[in-house]
Amino acid sequence: MIGRWLGVASLVGVAALGCTQPQADENSLRNSFAEQIATSSFVSNFAHEGDEFSFSGPDGEGGTVAWRVRIETSLVEPVDFNDDAPFTGRILSEWKKDGEVAQYLGNMTAIPKEFQDRGLAQECWANWIAAERRWDW
């Protein structure tokens, strides 16, 4: 009888975990960053291992190159007086194009425009959209 109740309790626990909603935390921010890259129409062969991603994508000069991106830091902070977007997230990452670091000089980036148009760069921000429980880049 006790074994049966433990089985039911385990099943309920698994079901509850499967229904959890995304939270505005660093884990969801990092996953959203990876998804923002992976779902880009101009990206192929996306692979994700921890905080490192590899893929093929535009080189900014009309060609395609091998990219490797590594998240260096992430930060989620509350935003005062904004119930619609109560958190902001920041990702700092290193981007390598064919093995060479894409330079970042102040507010200028060597990341192709296609990525920038999706809100991506070496330093980028996202807002947590509370009603949709997702990050917006």
ZAFIMI-481788 format. One line per 3 residues: number of its first residue (from 1); for each residue x, y, z of N, C-alpha, C. Coordinates in pm, whole numbers, plus 50000, padded with zeros to 5 digits. Atoms other than C-alpha are relative to their C-alpha. Example, Ala and Ser with C-alpha at 12.3 -4.5 7.8 and 13.67 -1.06 7.14 Angstrom:
2
1> 50089/49881/50000/51230/49550/50780/50090/50120/50000 | 49918/49881/49994/51367/49894/50714/49923/50109/50073
***
This chain:
137
1> 50082/49881/50000/50000/50000/50000/50087/50127/50000 | 49912/49883/49995/50279/50245/50089/50072/50015/49867 | 49934/49996/50130/50461/50153/49768/49911/50060/49893
4> 50096/49946/50098/50148/50233/49568/49988/50151/50016 | 50011/49856/49976/50117/50577/49732/50127/50073/49957 | 49875/49939/50046/50483/50647/49665/50003/50011/49848
7> 50007/49996/50146/50428/50559/49300/49910/50110/49950 | 50095/49893/50038/50127/50791/49276/50064/50137/50029 | 49936/49873/49964/50319/51068/49456/50110/50034/49900
10> 49896/49976/50099/50610/51027/49213/49941/50045/49869 | 50066/49965/50125/50377/51043/48914/49946/50142/50005 | 50052/49864/49983/50211/51358/49048/50115/50099/49997
13> 49884/49912/50001/50555/51514/49108/50055/50020/49861 | 49952/49990/50137/50667/51436/48752/49904/50084/49916 | 50099/49923/50075/50342/51575/48611/50009/50148/50036
16> 49989/49861/49958/50382/51891/48817/50124/50065/49940 | 49878/49945/50060/50739/51939/48692/49982/50026/49851 | 50023/49983/50142/50624/51895/48334/49915/50122/49968
19> 50091/49887/50020/50375/52180/48380/50060/50131/50049 | 49942/49877/49948/50617/52434/48524/50011/50104/49889 | 49993/49887/50093/50615/52773/48359/50142/50055/49999
22> 49868/49935/50004/50933/52946/48241/50006/50115/50101 | 49977/49894/49903/51077/53183/48500/50101/50100/49945 | 49904/49897/50039/51268/53507/48457/50127/49979/50082
25> 49874/50026/49931/51604/53366/48565/50112/49983/49898 | 49885/50008/50091/51953/53324/48422/49992/49877/49910 | 50011/50120/50082/51881/52971/48301/49907/50022/49881
28> 50093/49975/50111/51579/53078/48094/50058/50105/49905 | 49936/49898/50084/51775/53382/47968/50102/49936/49907 | 49897/50068/50081/52065/53164/47848/49935/49909/49895
31> 50070/50087/50095/51825/52915/47688/49934/50081/49889 | 50064/49914/50099/51640/53197/47514/50103/50056/49902 | 49890/49951/50085/51969/53337/47381/50037/49892/49898
34> 49967/50112/50090/52055/52995/47237/49889/49978/49897 | 50115/50019/50090/51705/52961/47089/49994/50112/49896 | 50002/49887/50093/51731/53307/46933/50098/49978/49885
37> 49903/50034/50104/52040/53190/46745/49948/49883/49917 | 50038/50125/50067/51912/52841/46663/49881/50016/49906 | 50121/49984/50082/51578/52960/46519/50016/50103/49890
40> 49975/49905/50108/51738/53213/46288/49998/49927/49866 | 50015/50066/50129/51650/53127/45928/50132/49987/49925 | 49871/50000/50070/52009/53195/45817/50106/49915/50072
43> 49909/50086/49925/52166/52953/46071/49972/49854/49967 | 50015/50145/50022/52230/52584/46001/50100/49925/50087 | 49912/50089/49924/52394/52292/46180/50023/50050/50142
46> 49988/49949/49864/52326/52443/46523/50022/49885/50099 | 49972/50096/49894/52477/52245/46813/50020/50077/50129 | 50001/49932/49871/52444/52336/47179/50060/49906/50104
49> 49938/50079/49894/52674/52206/47451/50031/50093/50117 | 49984/49909/49886/52640/52384/47784/49980/50143/49956 | 50007/49858/50036/52710/52752/47733/50075/50030/49870
52> 49933/49982/50129/52879/52697/47395/49911/49950/49888 | 50081/50034/50117/52710/52689/47057/50088/50005/49877 | 49931/49995/50129/52842/52611/46713/49895/49990/49891
55> 50096/49997/50110/52668/52669/46381/50065/50063/49879 | 49960/49931/50121/52708/52789/46026/49906/50118/49981 | 50082/49882/50018/52590/53138/45948/50072/50104/49918
58> 49944/49896/50087/52652/53459/45755/50129/50059/50058 | 49874/49939/49959/52996/53617/45762/49997/50153/49994 | 50012/49855/50012/52871/53971/45699/50050/50055/49868
61> 49947/49958/50130/53023/53978/45351/49938/49919/49886 | 50069/50078/50103/52779/53757/45160/50031/49852/50001 | 49965/50142/49993/52934/53423/45255/49949/49936/50128
64> 50037/50077/49882/52887/53159/45521/50127/49951/50068 | 49885/50045/49923/53132/53071/45799/49955/49914/50117 | 50025/50076/49877/53160/52846/46102/50010/50096/50118
67> 50004/49915/49881/53061/53029/46420/50008/49914/50125 | 50000/50059/49867/53132/52937/46782/49973/50115/50097 | 50039/49898/49903/52964/53137/47059/50006/49939/50139
70> 49993/50045/49861/53036/53104/47430/49946/50110/50090 | 50053/49904/49902/52828/53276/47698/50102/50014/50111 | 49905/49972/49893/53067/53441/47941/49929/50033/50131
73> 50078/49964/49881/52819/53598/48184/49856/50029/49961 | 50140/49962/50017/52449/53652/48226/49953/50062/50130 | 50051/49928/49884/52252/53872/48460/49853/50030/49977
76> 50142/49965/50003/51882/53913/48536/49975/50095/50116 | 50027/49900/49898/51768/54222/48723/49855/50046/49992 | 50137/49948/50001/51425/54351/48829/49997/50142/49943
79> 50024/49865/50052/51285/54661/48660/49889/50062/50083 | 50102/49933/49918/51099/54902/48886/49889/50059/49914 | 50116/49933/50058/50752/55019/48790/49967/49958/49857
82> 50036/50049/50133/50707/54802/48480/49943/49859/50015 | 50065/50129/49981/50454/54524/48533/50000/49915/49872 | 50000/50073/50127/50459/54431/48162/50134/49931/49974
85> 49865/50055/50018/50837/54371/48155/50078/50022/50130 | 49944/49975/49867/50942/54336/48521/50146/49960/50019 | 49858/50037/49991/51292/54198/48446/50071/50032/49870
88> 49914/49984/50117/51577/54277/48213/50115/49901/50014 | 49890/50095/49999/51845/54030/48115/50113/50050/49913 | 49882/49959/50076/52198/54082/47988/50091/49879/49981
91> 49907/50108/50034/52427/53835/47812/50128/50062/49945 | 49870/49968/50057/52798/53885/47751/50054/49870/49942 | 49955/50123/50065/52940/53636/47502/50119/50028/49909
94> 49889/49991/50095/53243/53567/47290/49957/49929/49873 | 50035/50055/50131/53184/53507/46919/50128/49978/49921 | 49885/50030/50086/53440/53336/46698/49949/49965/49861
97> 50033/50023/50141/53418/53340/46319/50117/49926/49938 | 49893/50085/50053/53617/53056/46161/50120/49996/50094 | 49894/50013/49901/53818/53031/46484/50060/50129/50051
100> 49945/49872/49957/53902/53401/46515/49894/50081/50073 | 50093/49921/49920/53743/53623/46778/49948/50118/49920 | 50064/49884/50063/53495/53872/46632/50020/50117/50096
103> 49962/49889/49913/53625/54201/46771/49878/50082/50042 | 50102/49914/49942/53411/54421/46991/50070/50125/50046 | 49931/49874/49971/53522/54783/47002/49899/50102/50049
106> 50095/49905/49943/53318/54996/47240/49858/49962/49965 | 50139/50029/50039/52968/55016/47094/49990/49946/49858 | 50001/50056/50136/53070/54868/46757/50031/49851/50009
109> 49982/50144/49999/53055/54498/46681/50033/49949/49861 | 49968/50064/50128/53192/54273/46409/49899/49889/49968 | 50104/50100/50024/52881/54052/46431/49915/50046/49881
112> 50081/49961/50116/52689/54048/46099/49863/50056/50037 | 50129/49931/49979/52374/54260/46072/49885/49902/50021 | 50109/50097/49984/52153/53950/46043/49981/49963/50147
115> 50010/50033/49858/52234/53860/46405/49954/50121/50081 | 50037/49879/49928/52208/54217/46525/49851/50031/49986 | 50142/49976/50022/51861/54247/46372/49913/49910/50087
118> 50073/50090/49909/51757/53958/46600/50034/50029/50146 | 49968/49959/49864/51894/54139/46906/50122/49932/50058 | 49886/50077/49955/52215/53936/46923/50132/50071/49971
121> 49865/49945/50016/52575/54051/46971/50082/49950/50119 | 49916/50039/49887/52863/54011/47215/49939/50046/50132 | 50071/49950/49882/52667/54221/47463/49859/50034/49955
124> 50138/49975/50041/52292/54212/47436/49906/49990/50120 | 50099/49991/49895/51982/54271/47644/49868/49941/49953 | 50133/50052/50027/51641/54112/47667/49907/50049/50111
127> 50103/49964/49902/51318/54205/47844/49909/49881/50022 | 50092/50108/49967/51101/53953/48024/49858/50049/49978 | 50140/49964/50027/50747/53975/47883/49914/49915/50092
130> 50069/50073/49894/50543/53878/48188/49877/49925/49950 | 50125/50062/50046/50214/53805/48009/50025/49874/49917 | 49968/50113/50087/50384/53561/47769/50106/49908/50060
133> 49900/50079/49929/50645/53429/48015/50116/49960/49908 | 49890/50023/50093/50931/53471/47766/50087/50124/49994 | 49906/49890/50022/51234/53684/47687/49980/50057/49860
136> 50010/49930/50128/51212/53942/47408/50134/50068/49973 | 49868/49946/50037/51538/54031/47232/49981/50119/49909
***
